[in-house]
């Protein structure tokens, strides 16, 4: 391969941010080092025209389109990629200034199938602990901390490993596609490396193709993804069952806070209680809660699980409501 990096950017109504995203690559790397593959999913706001205009001065940028969602878009990008390494970039995020300068040396020296970098969440740097090099131990760390590790962005993937093992995004899933992809990809990795570079800026002030296209309840999508990931882990790496249980209760917390007890949802409280009770009866979630040991539920992030296991459901619901209120306050302050 003549180029080192293929950057895959799915777009959907990204006119306000797409140029910033593209330039975070073009202003940092030599044209001989990269290609950018932009896959549009039906934008209607002028994104396509803006990208085509920008492409006139840069032959390294390739444009294509698809209909079907972010997984279809990423897969189309993977199929076209010619670089030695793949990197996924959301259309409202960008690479931190100066972070790509040494990227070629980092991946060359690591000679890894997967390189994991630190990132920014808004203005806050997220410094990740070093991930073990073995597949099972790496996945254990990642599943136990999904909000930090189970994202496809902020990482570099060896293209040859992706193609040889036919690893693609599950186009049937509507949510948590990143987690499901990573679980399958990491199983194929011979070497995994962590690097302390703060590479990626995750924007929290805009809505990207991944975060804002579907306004319906996300709970069915989360549950479907959980079932797929569970089947993969239980069939292929059963030693990760406990890590999967932690991953499941964290996903349960996300559903409770963002969906059921969402502070911006004006549904009556009894309706929210009924929905939360139904979620706790889900087979996958119910089993994960049962398998969680009480001593592992004492940290703040697992405290609602402790209350559920002790039969103190009102206290668990109160924690979900408080977390939702806290999120609402943070989002409201950013909007001002």
Secondary structure by P-SEA (a helix, b strand, c coil): ccccbbbbbbbccccccaaaaaaacccccccccbbbbbbbcccccaaaaaaaaaacccccbbbbbbcccaaaaaaaaaaaccccbbbbbccccccccccccaaaaaaaaacccbbbbbbbcccbbbbbccccccaaaaaaaaaaccccccccccccccaaaaaaaccccccccccaaaaaaaaaaaaaccbbbbbccccbbbbccccccccccccccaaaaaaaaaaaaaaaaaaccccaaaaaaaaaaaaaaaaaacccccccccccaaaaaaaaaaaaacaaaaaaaaaccccccccccaaaaaaaaacaaaaaaaaaaaaaaaaaaaaaaaac
